[in-house]
């Protein structure tokens, strides 16, 4: 009886499975497709000062380095002790530049005696707050101690000067190794006029070799840091081509990674055509572009008289910043960083240069109280 029952059970299971198995001519049933539209969250950005005070996002959030470029500012050590400026930097910046305290006169005022305390203060603040640091600058014809170019009572020889330069670069780059992601190695060596290079102590003693040897020393000291040549009037076609020639020579020896375009521009110039031509020419070398010292003067000419910050002035500044940042976004794959040469209107070298009488300027996105201007809201409106 037990065997009969078992046989019946097996027959039942086989039949059930056979009935359950789909036949070739059975209709194929597919699950219904979800046609519910995907709703992309709307990202709202402040358009007024009242809105700005309700949110915590800043420039570094709207221009994330992974999608666009780092946003930087140039500061002095006092900024990290100023609560207002600290709050501002934490909100808006993903990169910092030491405006002066990494320059030769500050780091090696006397031969072989290095002083890094002021620069270290800025670097420590940046590291504590997840902000990157650009090094500025290793070799320049300004802010160099007089001892560099003399040897006792005599003028220094080329060999001695180059050796001093190598020793300085090696010491400074090694000190900040792993803390600085890019260096402006040589600053402003190209002539504004008909010559290729500026007539400076560096060039008059060493010729072009001081530039080549500076980049070699920096590359040797830290093979991982990005090396830049930095200059102004970088969109002027004549000077642009001379800068390109130098970059091409450095690139052929694997000595340069990028060009620093200072971006000391104004509300009228440079033109879109000159900017894009410069971007295209420099990037054709396969190097990075950093806008390193951006400020936008409200005075197109040195002879322009003092103006108040009227609605007309504000509109010109807003239009200019919108134009420049539109181009920056278009070239986001070529541009790695945009650094303002300051933070807000309360600290700008344009107050005393190029007009030394103290002509008030308003070159930034924020006024003297760190309140955003209309230019700020226009820049982030994309």
ROGUKOL-203334 format. One record per residue (C-alpha): x, y, z. Coordinates in steps of 0.5 Angstrom, whole numbers, plus 500, padded with zeros to 3 digits. Layout:
REM ROGUKOL-203334
XYZ...
REM end
This chain:
REM ROGUKOL-203334
500500500506505502509503495502505491502512495509514493508512486501516486505522489511522484506522478502528481509532482511530475504532472504539476511541474509539467503544467507549470512549465511555459509552452513555446506558444504561451504569451510572454507577460512583461511587468508594467513599465513605470511611466512616472516622470523623474523629477530633478530637484530644483537647486535654488541659489540666492538672488538677494542679500536676504536670501544670501543670509539664509543659506550657507553655500558659497562660491566653492559650492557653486563652483566645485573643483570636481565639476568646475574649478577651485575658487581662491583668494590671496590673503595675509596672515592677519586674515586668519585672526579676523573672525569675519574673514575666517567665516568668509573664507570657510564659506567661499574658498577652496584654495588660498594664496599667500599674497606676500609671505612666501616671497623671497624677501619674507622667506629668506631676508638674509642668506641662509636664514629662512623664516616661514612662520607667517606662511606656515600660519596661513598653510596651517589654517588652510589645512585645518579647514580643508582648503588647498594652497597655491605657492606664490612665488619662488622667483620674481624681480620685486621683493628680493633682498639686495644681498641676492645680487651682490657678492661682497663689494662686487656684483654677483656672478651668474654661477653664484646667483644661479646657485643661490637661486637653486638653494632658495627654491630647494629650501622653500619647496621642501619646507612646503612639500605636501602642503602646496599643490601648485607653485608660481615658480617664475613671476613676470619675466616677459617684457611688455614692450618689444623685447622678449624678456624684462630687463631685470637683475635676474635676466641681465646677469643670467639671461634666460637661464634663470627661468630654466634653472628655476623650474629645474630646481623646483621640479627636482625638489618636489616632482609631484607639485604642479609648476606654473609660470605666472604673468599679467597682460596674458591676453594681449596678443603680442605678450601672449605669443611671447609667453607661449614661446617660453611655455613651449620651451619649458614644456619640451623639457617637462618643466612646466604644468601650467600658466598663471593668468593673473587676470588684473582686468577691468570692466571693459577689457580684455575682450572675449575674443582675446581671452578665448584666444589666450585660453586656446593657445595656452591650453594647446600645449596640454598644460593647465590654466589658473586665473591667479590674481583676479580683480576687475577694476571699475576704471578702464583707464589710468586717467579716469577720475574717482567715481562713486559706487553708483548703480551705473558703476555696479551694473558695469561691474556686474556685466563684466564679472558675468562675462568673465565667469561665463568664459571660465565656465565654458573652459572649465575643462582647461581651468583648474583654479580661479583666485581673487587677488584679495577677498573683498573691497576693503583690501585691494592693491588697486587703491594705490596702484596704478594710480598712487593717489588713493583712487577708491576702487571696487574690484570684487564681488563683495563690498568692504563689509563682506556683503555680496554685490549684484555681481556675486548673484549674477556669477552664481546664476547658472
REM end
